[in-house]
């Protein structure tokens, strides 16, 4: 019966070393890529929307619409109509 043990060195450390090497390379590339450029998230959303739909979107209105859909107006009315000093109920 043959011995199933290998004489090759263990390979467990190769993958983490490859990941560390790739991370070091990415850090160097990031540090040498130039000065950071400020950006506005609304313009990125607008550009992405135009690319996918071919049209324009009012980002502020889209955010208002999402918030309006999530709003619980009945809970808000109960909160506003509570008697003085009464804590809000869930």
Order of alpha helices (4+ residues) and beta strands (2+ residues): alpha-alpha-alpha-alpha
